[in-house]
């Protein structure tokens, strides 16, 4: 069984996906549950990864609407 990624590794992977254009500026990221399934981790790990990206200005959270790639 593979070792789950850390929140920092997930944040880095999402950042690379954003840079590559997979998630362009203004795009909505998958839900925390969808990301958890994608990376095989729990909600809190995804929440930490998103918080790290938010702190870096890569994404912005819209309460009740989701997380979007910053313009």
Number of C-alpha atoms within 10 A of each C-alpha: 3 5 7 12 14 15 20 16 12 22 22 15 14 20 16 13 13 19 13 10 10 11 18 16 15 13 16 18 19 14 13 18 14 13 19 17 12 10 16 16 18 14 15 12 21 24 15 16 21 24 18 18 21 18 11 10 12 20 24 20 16 10 7 6 9 13 20 20 20 17 11
